[in-house]
Amino acid sequence: MRRAVLIELVHIDLERRLKRGEPARVENYLARYPVLPSNAAVVVELLAEEYVLRLRENPNLQPSELFARFPEYAEQLRSELSGNSEVGI
């Protein structure tokens, strides 16, 4: 239960920070909360959310930035983003 609440709070915090124009990145959450990286699906969800939120402010943002930052999740992330109508990759 705690883990689910933590994941939801991280999603909320990431969204709020990015909407305020703060430089929030998934790496910060993964370092702060060591339980998060143990679940690849959670990491991919957070990365996709970061990308979509940042894309709204920067339409020239490329997913290759995320792939370079997280090569171990590149394929999963590519799949996640391709299924997102807001992204269209």
Jmol script that loads the backbone (N, CA, C; Angstrom):
load data "model"
ATOM      1  N   MET A   1       0.826  -1.193   0.000  1.00  0.00           N
ATOM      2  CA  MET A   1       0.000   0.000   0.000  1.00  0.00           C
ATOM      3  C   MET A   1       0.872   1.259   0.000  1.00  0.00           C
ATOM      4  N   ARG A   2       1.923   1.259   0.826  1.00  0.00           N
ATOM      5  CA  ARG A   2       2.808   2.423   0.896  1.00  0.00           C
ATOM      6  C   ARG A   2       3.455   2.708  -0.448  1.00  0.00           C
ATOM      7  N   ARG A   3       3.864   1.638  -1.118  1.00  0.00           N
ATOM      8  CA  ARG A   3       4.526   1.792  -2.408  1.00  0.00           C
ATOM      9  C   ARG A   3       3.580   2.432  -3.426  1.00  0.00           C
ATOM     10  N   ALA A   4       2.345   1.992  -3.456  1.00  0.00           N
ATOM     11  CA  ALA A   4       1.352   2.547  -4.386  1.00  0.00           C
ATOM     12  C   ALA A   4       1.120   4.026  -4.107  1.00  0.00           C
ATOM     13  N   VAL A   5       1.057   4.382  -2.842  1.00  0.00           N
ATOM     14  CA  VAL A   5       0.872   5.785  -2.468  1.00  0.00           C
ATOM     15  C   VAL A   5       2.094   6.602  -2.873  1.00  0.00           C
ATOM     16  N   LEU A   6       3.276   6.065  -2.641  1.00  0.00           N
ATOM     17  CA  LEU A   6       4.507   6.750  -3.029  1.00  0.00           C
ATOM     18  C   LEU A   6       4.524   7.004  -4.537  1.00  0.00           C
ATOM     19  N   ILE A   7       4.190   6.003  -5.317  1.00  0.00           N
ATOM     20  CA  ILE A   7       4.189   6.146  -6.771  1.00  0.00           C
ATOM     21  C   ILE A   7       3.215   7.239  -7.194  1.00  0.00           C
ATOM     22  N   GLU A   8       2.042   7.249  -6.620  1.00  0.00           N
ATOM     23  CA  GLU A   8       1.057   8.280  -6.954  1.00  0.00           C
ATOM     24  C   GLU A   8       1.550   9.669  -6.555  1.00  0.00           C
ATOM     25  N   LEU A   9       2.152   9.780  -5.386  1.00  0.00           N
ATOM     26  CA  LEU A   9       2.677  11.075  -4.946  1.00  0.00           C
ATOM     27  C   LEU A   9       3.811  11.566  -5.843  1.00  0.00           C
ATOM     28  N   VAL A  10       4.640  10.664  -6.306  1.00  0.00           N
ATOM     29  CA  VAL A  10       5.726  11.041  -7.217  1.00  0.00           C
ATOM     30  C   VAL A  10       5.136  11.540  -8.535  1.00  0.00           C
ATOM     31  N   HIS A  11       4.125  10.868  -9.048  1.00  0.00           N
ATOM     32  CA  HIS A  11       3.462  11.327 -10.269  1.00  0.00           C
ATOM     33  C   HIS A  11       2.908  12.745 -10.083  1.00  0.00           C
ATOM     34  N   ILE A  12       2.249  12.965  -8.972  1.00  0.00           N
ATOM     35  CA  ILE A  12       1.660  14.275  -8.691  1.00  0.00           C
ATOM     36  C   ILE A  12       2.742  15.337  -8.571  1.00  0.00           C
ATOM     37  N   ASP A  13       3.791  15.034  -7.829  1.00  0.00           N
ATOM     38  CA  ASP A  13       4.870  16.004  -7.631  1.00  0.00           C
ATOM     39  C   ASP A  13       5.558  16.330  -8.955  1.00  0.00           C
ATOM     40  N   LEU A  14       5.843  15.314  -9.752  1.00  0.00           N
ATOM     41  CA  LEU A  14       6.476  15.515 -11.054  1.00  0.00           C
ATOM     42  C   LEU A  14       5.612  16.434 -11.921  1.00  0.00           C
ATOM     43  N   GLU A  15       4.334  16.141 -11.979  1.00  0.00           N
ATOM     44  CA  GLU A  15       3.427  16.953 -12.792  1.00  0.00           C
ATOM     45  C   GLU A  15       3.384  18.398 -12.307  1.00  0.00           C
ATOM     46  N   ARG A  16       3.237  18.590 -11.035  1.00  0.00           N
ATOM     47  CA  ARG A  16       3.145  19.956 -10.498  1.00  0.00           C
ATOM     48  C   ARG A  16       4.428  20.741 -10.713  1.00  0.00           C
ATOM     49  N   ARG A  17       5.561  20.108 -10.488  1.00  0.00           N
ATOM     50  CA  ARG A  17       6.836  20.804 -10.684  1.00  0.00           C
ATOM     51  C   ARG A  17       7.037  21.201 -12.136  1.00  0.00           C
ATOM     52  N   LEU A  18       6.769  20.285 -13.047  1.00  0.00           N
ATOM     53  CA  LEU A  18       6.958  20.592 -14.464  1.00  0.00           C
ATOM     54  C   LEU A  18       5.976  21.653 -14.949  1.00  0.00           C
ATOM     55  N   LYS A  19       4.760  21.623 -14.456  1.00  0.00           N
ATOM     56  CA  LYS A  19       3.789  22.644 -14.841  1.00  0.00           C
ATOM     57  C   LYS A  19       4.188  24.027 -14.331  1.00  0.00           C
ATOM     58  N   ARG A  20       4.934  24.068 -13.225  1.00  0.00           N
ATOM     59  CA  ARG A  20       5.433  25.351 -12.701  1.00  0.00           C
ATOM     60  C   ARG A  20       6.735  25.762 -13.381  1.00  0.00           C
ATOM     61  N   GLY A  21       7.228  24.929 -14.274  1.00  0.00           N
ATOM     62  CA  GLY A  21       8.461  25.246 -14.974  1.00  0.00           C
ATOM     63  C   GLY A  21       9.724  24.866 -14.232  1.00  0.00           C
ATOM     64  N   GLU A  22       9.590  24.082 -13.192  1.00  0.00           N
ATOM     65  CA  GLU A  22      10.759  23.628 -12.446  1.00  0.00           C
ATOM     66  C   GLU A  22      11.421  22.475 -13.191  1.00  0.00           C
ATOM     67  N   PRO A  23      12.737  22.335 -13.069  1.00  0.00           N
ATOM     68  CA  PRO A  23      13.455  21.287 -13.807  1.00  0.00           C
ATOM     69  C   PRO A  23      13.395  19.913 -13.138  1.00  0.00           C
ATOM     70  N   ALA A  24      12.213  19.391 -12.941  1.00  0.00           N
ATOM     71  CA  ALA A  24      12.049  18.075 -12.313  1.00  0.00           C
ATOM     72  C   ALA A  24      12.391  16.981 -13.314  1.00  0.00           C
ATOM     73  N   ARG A  25      13.152  15.994 -12.853  1.00  0.00           N
ATOM     74  CA  ARG A  25      13.522  14.868 -13.696  1.00  0.00           C
ATOM     75  C   ARG A  25      13.355  13.571 -12.910  1.00  0.00           C
ATOM     76  N   VAL A  26      13.056  12.525 -13.619  1.00  0.00           N
ATOM     77  CA  VAL A  26      12.797  11.230 -13.004  1.00  0.00           C
ATOM     78  C   VAL A  26      13.995  10.758 -12.182  1.00  0.00           C
ATOM     79  N   GLU A  27      15.204  11.051 -12.649  1.00  0.00           N
ATOM     80  CA  GLU A  27      16.407  10.621 -11.930  1.00  0.00           C
ATOM     81  C   GLU A  27      16.390  11.057 -10.468  1.00  0.00           C
ATOM     82  N   ASN A  28      15.877  12.245 -10.220  1.00  0.00           N
ATOM     83  CA  ASN A  28      15.839  12.755  -8.847  1.00  0.00           C
ATOM     84  C   ASN A  28      14.956  11.892  -7.950  1.00  0.00           C
ATOM     85  N   TYR A  29      13.833  11.472  -8.490  1.00  0.00           N
ATOM     86  CA  TYR A  29      12.919  10.624  -7.710  1.00  0.00           C
ATOM     87  C   TYR A  29      13.503   9.231  -7.496  1.00  0.00           C
ATOM     88  N   LEU A  30      14.152   8.703  -8.515  1.00  0.00           N
ATOM     89  CA  LEU A  30      14.744   7.368  -8.390  1.00  0.00           C
ATOM     90  C   LEU A  30      15.856   7.357  -7.351  1.00  0.00           C
ATOM     91  N   ALA A  31      16.620   8.433  -7.279  1.00  0.00           N
ATOM     92  CA  ALA A  31      17.686   8.522  -6.282  1.00  0.00           C
ATOM     93  C   ALA A  31      17.118   8.721  -4.877  1.00  0.00           C
ATOM     94  N   ARG A  32      16.065   9.489  -4.803  1.00  0.00           N
ATOM     95  CA  ARG A  32      15.484   9.803  -3.487  1.00  0.00           C
ATOM     96  C   ARG A  32      14.688   8.635  -2.898  1.00  0.00           C
ATOM     97  N   TYR A  33      14.056   7.862  -3.778  1.00  0.00           N
ATOM     98  CA  TYR A  33      13.210   6.753  -3.336  1.00  0.00           C
ATOM     99  C   TYR A  33      13.708   5.457  -3.979  1.00  0.00           C
ATOM    100  N   PRO A  34      14.614   4.756  -3.336  1.00  0.00           N
ATOM    101  CA  PRO A  34      15.254   3.568  -3.918  1.00  0.00           C
ATOM    102  C   PRO A  34      14.295   2.427  -4.272  1.00  0.00           C
ATOM    103  N   VAL A  35      13.107   2.434  -3.760  1.00  0.00           N
ATOM    104  CA  VAL A  35      12.152   1.378  -4.087  1.00  0.00           C
ATOM    105  C   VAL A  35      11.628   1.546  -5.521  1.00  0.00           C
ATOM    106  N   LEU A  36      11.642   2.734  -6.058  1.00  0.00           N
ATOM    107  CA  LEU A  36      11.081   2.977  -7.388  1.00  0.00           C
ATOM    108  C   LEU A  36      11.811   2.246  -8.515  1.00  0.00           C
ATOM    109  N   PRO A  37      13.149   2.276  -8.569  1.00  0.00           N
ATOM    110  CA  PRO A  37      13.822   1.615  -9.682  1.00  0.00           C
ATOM    111  C   PRO A  37      13.660   0.095  -9.718  1.00  0.00           C
ATOM    112  N   SER A  38      13.157  -0.476  -8.647  1.00  0.00           N
ATOM    113  CA  SER A  38      12.988  -1.933  -8.625  1.00  0.00           C
ATOM    114  C   SER A  38      11.834  -2.398  -9.508  1.00  0.00           C
ATOM    115  N   ASN A  39      11.036  -1.464 -10.009  1.00  0.00           N
ATOM    116  CA  ASN A  39       9.907  -1.804 -10.861  1.00  0.00           C
ATOM    117  C   ASN A  39      10.041  -1.053 -12.183  1.00  0.00           C
ATOM    118  N   ALA A  40      10.459  -1.762 -13.226  1.00  0.00           N
ATOM    119  CA  ALA A  40      10.702  -1.137 -14.529  1.00  0.00           C
ATOM    120  C   ALA A  40       9.455  -0.455 -15.083  1.00  0.00           C
ATOM    121  N   ALA A  41       8.300  -1.036 -14.857  1.00  0.00           N
ATOM    122  CA  ALA A  41       7.064  -0.439 -15.371  1.00  0.00           C
ATOM    123  C   ALA A  41       6.807   0.926 -14.757  1.00  0.00           C
ATOM    124  N   VAL A  42       7.107   1.070 -13.485  1.00  0.00           N
ATOM    125  CA  VAL A  42       6.935   2.357 -12.808  1.00  0.00           C
ATOM    126  C   VAL A  42       7.897   3.389 -13.389  1.00  0.00           C
ATOM    127  N   VAL A  43       9.134   2.992 -13.604  1.00  0.00           N
ATOM    128  CA  VAL A  43      10.128   3.908 -14.167  1.00  0.00           C
ATOM    129  C   VAL A  43       9.688   4.360 -15.556  1.00  0.00           C
ATOM    130  N   VAL A  44       9.226   3.434 -16.369  1.00  0.00           N
ATOM    131  CA  VAL A  44       8.783   3.768 -17.723  1.00  0.00           C
ATOM    132  C   VAL A  44       7.582   4.703 -17.682  1.00  0.00           C
ATOM    133  N   GLU A  45       6.644   4.455 -16.785  1.00  0.00           N
ATOM    134  CA  GLU A  45       5.484   5.347 -16.625  1.00  0.00           C
ATOM    135  C   GLU A  45       5.924   6.756 -16.270  1.00  0.00           C
ATOM    136  N   LEU A  46       6.840   6.864 -15.321  1.00  0.00           N
ATOM    137  CA  LEU A  46       7.331   8.177 -14.906  1.00  0.00           C
ATOM    138  C   LEU A  46       8.067   8.880 -16.042  1.00  0.00           C
ATOM    139  N   LEU A  47       8.875   8.152 -16.776  1.00  0.00           N
ATOM    140  CA  LEU A  47       9.596   8.748 -17.897  1.00  0.00           C
ATOM    141  C   LEU A  47       8.626   9.224 -18.981  1.00  0.00           C
ATOM    142  N   ALA A  48       7.626   8.427 -19.278  1.00  0.00           N
ATOM    143  CA  ALA A  48       6.638   8.826 -20.279  1.00  0.00           C
ATOM    144  C   ALA A  48       5.887  10.069 -19.813  1.00  0.00           C
ATOM    145  N   GLU A  49       5.538  10.114 -18.550  1.00  0.00           N
ATOM    146  CA  GLU A  49       4.831  11.284 -18.023  1.00  0.00           C
ATOM    147  C   GLU A  49       5.724  12.522 -18.091  1.00  0.00           C
ATOM    148  N   GLU A  50       6.978  12.374 -17.686  1.00  0.00           N
ATOM    149  CA  GLU A  50       7.903  13.508 -17.776  1.00  0.00           C
ATOM    150  C   GLU A  50       7.975  14.017 -19.212  1.00  0.00           C
ATOM    151  N   TYR A  51       8.129  13.099 -20.154  1.00  0.00           N
ATOM    152  CA  TYR A  51       8.254  13.488 -21.556  1.00  0.00           C
ATOM    153  C   TYR A  51       7.015  14.224 -22.055  1.00  0.00           C
ATOM    154  N   VAL A  52       5.834  13.684 -21.792  1.00  0.00           N
ATOM    155  CA  VAL A  52       4.591  14.305 -22.255  1.00  0.00           C
ATOM    156  C   VAL A  52       4.427  15.696 -21.653  1.00  0.00           C
ATOM    157  N   LEU A  53       4.710  15.835 -20.378  1.00  0.00           N
ATOM    158  CA  LEU A  53       4.574  17.135 -19.725  1.00  0.00           C
ATOM    159  C   LEU A  53       5.585  18.139 -20.265  1.00  0.00           C
ATOM    160  N   ARG A  54       6.808  17.716 -20.466  1.00  0.00           N
ATOM    161  CA  ARG A  54       7.836  18.611 -20.995  1.00  0.00           C
ATOM    162  C   ARG A  54       7.571  18.952 -22.455  1.00  0.00           C
ATOM    163  N   LEU A  55       6.979  18.023 -23.196  1.00  0.00           N
ATOM    164  CA  LEU A  55       6.670  18.237 -24.605  1.00  0.00           C
ATOM    165  C   LEU A  55       5.658  19.368 -24.784  1.00  0.00           C
ATOM    166  N   ARG A  56       4.767  19.512 -23.843  1.00  0.00           N
ATOM    167  CA  ARG A  56       3.774  20.594 -23.913  1.00  0.00           C
ATOM    168  C   ARG A  56       4.448  21.965 -23.886  1.00  0.00           C
ATOM    169  N   GLU A  57       5.523  22.068 -23.138  1.00  0.00           N
ATOM    170  CA  GLU A  57       6.253  23.337 -23.035  1.00  0.00           C
ATOM    171  C   GLU A  57       7.309  23.476 -24.131  1.00  0.00           C
ATOM    172  N   ASN A  58       7.795  22.362 -24.627  1.00  0.00           N
ATOM    173  CA  ASN A  58       8.857  22.368 -25.624  1.00  0.00           C
ATOM    174  C   ASN A  58       8.504  21.388 -26.743  1.00  0.00           C
ATOM    175  N   PRO A  59       7.769  21.851 -27.761  1.00  0.00           N
ATOM    176  CA  PRO A  59       7.336  20.955 -28.831  1.00  0.00           C
ATOM    177  C   PRO A  59       8.488  20.344 -29.634  1.00  0.00           C
ATOM    178  N   ASN A  60       9.691  20.869 -29.488  1.00  0.00           N
ATOM    179  CA  ASN A  60      10.848  20.333 -30.203  1.00  0.00           C
ATOM    180  C   ASN A  60      11.574  19.239 -29.423  1.00  0.00           C
ATOM    181  N   LEU A  61      11.090  18.939 -28.236  1.00  0.00           N
ATOM    182  CA  LEU A  61      11.708  17.911 -27.410  1.00  0.00           C
ATOM    183  C   LEU A  61      11.642  16.562 -28.129  1.00  0.00           C
ATOM    184  N   GLN A  62      12.738  15.853 -28.113  1.00  0.00           N
ATOM    185  CA  GLN A  62      12.816  14.559 -28.785  1.00  0.00           C
ATOM    186  C   GLN A  62      12.895  13.433 -27.760  1.00  0.00           C
ATOM    187  N   PRO A  63      12.237  12.310 -28.025  1.00  0.00           N
ATOM    188  CA  PRO A  63      12.315  11.187 -27.089  1.00  0.00           C
ATOM    189  C   PRO A  63      13.719  10.616 -26.982  1.00  0.00           C
ATOM    190  N   SER A  64      14.567  10.911 -27.963  1.00  0.00           N
ATOM    191  CA  SER A  64      15.938  10.407 -27.917  1.00  0.00           C
ATOM    192  C   SER A  64      16.675  10.884 -26.664  1.00  0.00           C
ATOM    193  N   GLU A  65      16.253  12.034 -26.123  1.00  0.00           N
ATOM    194  CA  GLU A  65      16.856  12.501 -24.869  1.00  0.00           C
ATOM    195  C   GLU A  65      16.616  11.489 -23.755  1.00  0.00           C
ATOM    196  N   LEU A  66      15.389  11.004 -23.654  1.00  0.00           N
ATOM    197  CA  LEU A  66      15.067  10.011 -22.626  1.00  0.00           C
ATOM    198  C   LEU A  66      15.776   8.696 -22.904  1.00  0.00           C
ATOM    199  N   PHE A  67      15.842   8.303 -24.178  1.00  0.00           N
ATOM    200  CA  PHE A  67      16.507   7.053 -24.531  1.00  0.00           C
ATOM    201  C   PHE A  67      17.985   7.103 -24.146  1.00  0.00           C
ATOM    202  N   ALA A  68      18.594   8.277 -24.308  1.00  0.00           N
ATOM    203  CA  ALA A  68      20.007   8.438 -23.941  1.00  0.00           C
ATOM    204  C   ALA A  68      20.180   8.436 -22.421  1.00  0.00           C
ATOM    205  N   ARG A  69      19.246   9.061 -21.715  1.00  0.00           N
ATOM    206  CA  ARG A  69      19.331   9.103 -20.250  1.00  0.00           C
ATOM    207  C   ARG A  69      19.068   7.739 -19.629  1.00  0.00           C
ATOM    208  N   PHE A  70      18.208   6.962 -20.255  1.00  0.00           N
ATOM    209  CA  PHE A  70      17.798   5.664 -19.712  1.00  0.00           C
ATOM    210  C   PHE A  70      17.836   4.594 -20.802  1.00  0.00           C
ATOM    211  N   PRO A  71      19.017   4.253 -21.294  1.00  0.00           N
ATOM    212  CA  PRO A  71      19.089   3.265 -22.383  1.00  0.00           C
ATOM    213  C   PRO A  71      18.513   1.907 -22.001  1.00  0.00           C
ATOM    214  N   GLU A  72      18.557   1.562 -20.723  1.00  0.00           N
ATOM    215  CA  GLU A  72      18.046   0.270 -20.281  1.00  0.00           C
ATOM    216  C   GLU A  72      16.525   0.170 -20.411  1.00  0.00           C
ATOM    217  N   TYR A  73      15.843   1.310 -20.545  1.00  0.00           N
ATOM    218  CA  TYR A  73      14.389   1.326 -20.687  1.00  0.00           C
ATOM    219  C   TYR A  73      13.951   1.807 -22.067  1.00  0.00           C
ATOM    220  N   ALA A  74      14.877   1.987 -22.983  1.00  0.00           N
ATOM    221  CA  ALA A  74      14.573   2.605 -24.282  1.00  0.00           C
ATOM    222  C   ALA A  74      13.469   1.868 -25.037  1.00  0.00           C
ATOM    223  N   GLU A  75      13.548   0.570 -25.126  1.00  0.00           N
ATOM    224  CA  GLU A  75      12.537  -0.175 -25.888  1.00  0.00           C
ATOM    225  C   GLU A  75      11.164  -0.096 -25.227  1.00  0.00           C
ATOM    226  N   GLN A  76      11.131  -0.272 -23.919  1.00  0.00           N
ATOM    227  CA  GLN A  76       9.854  -0.181 -23.205  1.00  0.00           C
ATOM    228  C   GLN A  76       9.276   1.223 -23.320  1.00  0.00           C
ATOM    229  N   LEU A  77      10.135   2.208 -23.214  1.00  0.00           N
ATOM    230  CA  LEU A  77       9.686   3.592 -23.296  1.00  0.00           C
ATOM    231  C   LEU A  77       9.191   3.922 -24.704  1.00  0.00           C
ATOM    232  N   ARG A  78       9.900   3.448 -25.707  1.00  0.00           N
ATOM    233  CA  ARG A  78       9.471   3.665 -27.093  1.00  0.00           C
ATOM    234  C   ARG A  78       8.075   3.087 -27.291  1.00  0.00           C
ATOM    235  N   SER A  79       7.843   1.905 -26.773  1.00  0.00           N
ATOM    236  CA  SER A  79       6.537   1.264 -26.878  1.00  0.00           C
ATOM    237  C   SER A  79       5.472   2.069 -26.135  1.00  0.00           C
ATOM    238  N   GLU A  80       5.799   2.503 -24.940  1.00  0.00           N
ATOM    239  CA  GLU A  80       4.864   3.301 -24.128  1.00  0.00           C
ATOM    240  C   GLU A  80       4.504   4.604 -24.841  1.00  0.00           C
ATOM    241  N   LEU A  81       5.489   5.276 -25.391  1.00  0.00           N
ATOM    242  CA  LEU A  81       5.241   6.555 -26.050  1.00  0.00           C
ATOM    243  C   LEU A  81       4.486   6.379 -27.366  1.00  0.00           C
ATOM    244  N   SER A  82       4.743   5.293 -28.067  1.00  0.00           N
ATOM    245  CA  SER A  82       4.054   5.086 -29.346  1.00  0.00           C
ATOM    246  C   SER A  82       2.545   4.843 -29.144  1.00  0.00           C
ATOM    247  N   GLY A  83       2.186   4.393 -27.962  1.00  0.00           N
ATOM    248  CA  GLY A  83       0.773   4.179 -27.644  1.00  0.00           C
ATOM    249  C   GLY A  83       0.091   5.410 -27.077  1.00  0.00           C
ATOM    250  N   ASN A  84       0.826   6.513 -26.970  1.00  0.00           N
ATOM    251  CA  ASN A  84       0.283   7.734 -26.388  1.00  0.00           C
ATOM    252  C   ASN A  84      -0.100   8.695 -27.502  1.00  0.00           C
ATOM    253  N   SER A  85      -1.370   9.036 -27.594  1.00  0.00           N
ATOM    254  CA  SER A  85      -1.855   9.906 -28.676  1.00  0.00           C
ATOM    255  C   SER A  85      -1.287  11.317 -28.597  1.00  0.00           C
ATOM    256  N   GLU A  86      -0.868  11.768 -27.414  1.00  0.00           N
ATOM    257  CA  GLU A  86      -0.297  13.114 -27.268  1.00  0.00           C
ATOM    258  C   GLU A  86       1.098  13.214 -27.882  1.00  0.00           C
ATOM    259  N   VAL A  87       1.773  12.089 -27.979  1.00  0.00           N
ATOM    260  CA  VAL A  87       3.166  12.083 -28.403  1.00  0.00           C
ATOM    261  C   VAL A  87       3.283  11.857 -29.898  1.00  0.00           C
ATOM    262  N   GLY A  88       2.666  10.825 -30.384  1.00  0.00           N
ATOM    263  CA  GLY A  88       2.677  10.540 -31.799  1.00  0.00           C
ATOM    264  C   GLY A  88       4.022  10.162 -32.392  1.00  0.00           C
ATOM    265  N   ILE A  89       4.790   9.295 -31.700  1.00  0.00           N
ATOM    266  CA  ILE A  89       6.046   8.847 -32.302  1.00  0.00           C
ATOM    267  C   ILE A  89       5.843   7.498 -32.959  1.00  0.00           C
TER     268      ILE A  89
END
end "model"
wireframe off; spacefill off
backbone 0.3
color backbone group
